[in-house]
Amino acid sequence: MDATQNPQTMCYALGLLEAFDGIYDVSTVRMTIFQPRRENISTFEMSKADLLGWAENVLAPTARLAFNGEGEFKAGDHCQFCTAKATCRKRTEYNLEMARYDFEVPSELTDDEIAAILPRIDELIAWGGDVKEYALQQAVSGTHYPGFKVVEGRSVTRYTNEEAVAAAVTAAGEDPYERKLLGLTALKALLGKKRFDDILGGLTFKPPGKPTLVPESDKRPAMNTAKNDFMEEKDHE
């Protein structure tokens, strides 16, 4: 995610400005998005006057239209925050455009067609999940969808009282417990970061992450796929 002209980040900045502008003499607002799992830090800066101008001339009019159910409907990543995300017709039309591709023969799709599909896959999956969850809740409340019914899902047997189970197994002459090495996060919390590094620095390693296809705007460096191809060829010799 890029902080540049990000409306959601700018809304957060407006909230902080409302809270602290009377205490501090703010003239410039700097917004930073930190995504540690993606190793991404994105910063955007604008003047207080420009931020307030955006709020008055862009945000407020758009919010009034949305509140009144007016304006232009536009589907996208922001749909995840909408209360009508499961039943919105515009979002449905947006995702059903994917139906024009024949997924039964993906090998016949061209590289350009696949490239056009990739940016939409995550949104398509999210939309399908939203519709499915909404339909389930409606069906549980009494709505009947032709061809579908509500059933009990898979259930897992559980203990009614763990202490009583442990006592019963111990009385039978068996050990009901298992010993397991603490995970990295738990050991870091136990030892502290410095002691963890001193004691276990030479006993840990970080293996390469699983290959993931992402947009070129992603901050992570590209993998050397040519090297992987070479290794695969060597494995088959």
Backbone hydrogen bonds, N-H to C=O, Kabsch-Sander energy under -0.5 kcal/mol:
donor,donor_aa,acceptor,acceptor_aa,energy
6,N,3,A,-1.7
10,M,6,N,-2.4
11,C,7,P,-2.0
12,Y,8,Q,-1.8
13,A,9,T,-2.2
14,L,10,M,-2.0
15,G,11,C,-1.9
16,L,12,Y,-2.1
17,L,13,A,-2.5
18,E,14,L,-2.3
19,A,15,G,-1.4
20,F,16,L,-2.4
21,D,17,L,-2.3
23,I,20,F,-1.2
24,Y,20,F,-2.7
26,V,24,Y,-1.5
29,V,46,M,-3.2
30,R,28,T,-0.5
31,M,29,V,-0.5
31,M,44,F,-3.5
33,I,42,S,-2.9
34,F,32,T,-0.5
35,Q,33,I,-0.6
35,Q,40,N,-3.1
38,R,35,Q,-1.0
39,E,36,P,-0.9
40,N,35,Q,-2.2
42,S,33,I,-2.3
44,F,31,M,-3.1
46,M,29,V,-2.3
48,K,27,S,-2.4
51,L,47,S,-2.1
52,L,48,K,-2.6
53,G,49,A,-2.1
54,W,50,D,-2.3
55,A,51,L,-2.1
56,E,52,L,-2.1
57,N,53,G,-2.8
58,V,54,W,-2.2
59,L,54,W,-2.3
60,A,55,A,-2.6
62,T,58,V,-1.8
63,A,59,L,-2.7
64,R,60,A,-2.2
65,L,61,P,-2.0
66,A,62,T,-2.3
67,F,63,A,-2.6
68,N,64,R,-1.8
69,G,66,A,-1.2
70,E,65,L,-3.4
79,C,76,G,-1.9
80,Q,77,D,-1.5
81,F,78,H,-1.9
82,C,79,C,-1.8
85,K,82,C,-1.3
87,T,84,A,-0.8
88,C,84,A,-1.7
92,T,88,C,-1.7
93,E,89,R,-2.8
94,Y,90,K,-2.2
95,N,91,R,-2.0
96,L,92,T,-2.6
97,E,93,E,-0.8
98,M,95,N,-1.6
99,A,96,L,-1.7
100,R,97,E,-1.4
101,Y,98,M,-1.9
103,F,101,Y,-1.1
105,V,102,D,-1.2
108,E,105,V,-2.1
109,L,106,P,-1.5
114,I,110,T,-2.3
115,A,111,D,-2.4
116,A,112,D,-1.6
117,I,113,E,-1.5
118,L,114,I,-2.5
120,R,117,I,-2.0
121,I,117,I,-0.8
121,I,118,L,-1.1
122,D,118,L,-0.5
124,L,120,R,-2.6
125,I,121,I,-2.5
126,A,122,D,-2.5
127,W,123,E,-2.7
128,G,124,L,-2.3
129,G,125,I,-2.3
130,D,126,A,-2.3
131,V,127,W,-2.5
132,K,128,G,-2.3
133,E,129,G,-2.4
134,Y,130,D,-2.4
135,A,131,V,-2.7
136,L,132,K,-2.1
137,Q,133,E,-2.2
138,Q,134,Y,-2.4
139,A,135,A,-2.6
140,V,136,L,-2.6
141,S,137,Q,-1.2
142,G,139,A,-1.4
143,T,138,Q,-2.6
145,Y,143,T,-0.6
148,F,145,Y,-2.3
165,V,161,N,-2.1
166,A,162,E,-2.6
167,A,163,E,-2.2
168,A,164,A,-2.2
169,V,165,V,-2.4
170,T,166,A,-2.3
171,A,167,A,-2.3
172,A,168,A,-1.0
173,G,170,T,-1.9
174,E,169,V,-2.1
187,L,183,G,-2.5
188,K,184,L,-2.5
189,A,185,T,-1.9
190,L,186,A,-1.9
191,L,187,L,-2.9
192,G,188,K,-2.5
196,F,192,G,-2.7
197,D,193,K,-2.5
198,D,194,K,-2.5
199,I,195,R,-2.9
200,L,196,F,-3.0
201,G,197,D,-1.4
203,L,200,L,-1.8
204,T,201,G,-0.6
214,V,212,T,-0.6
218,D,215,P,-2.0
225,T,223,M,-1.5
227,K,224,N,-0.5
228,N,224,N,-1.2
229,D,225,T,-2.2
230,F,226,A,-1.9
231,M,227,K,-2.3
232,E,228,N,-2.2
233,E,229,D,-2.1
234,K,230,F,-2.2
235,D,231,M,-2.0
236,H,232,E,-1.2
237,E,233,E,-0.5
237,E,234,K,-0.9
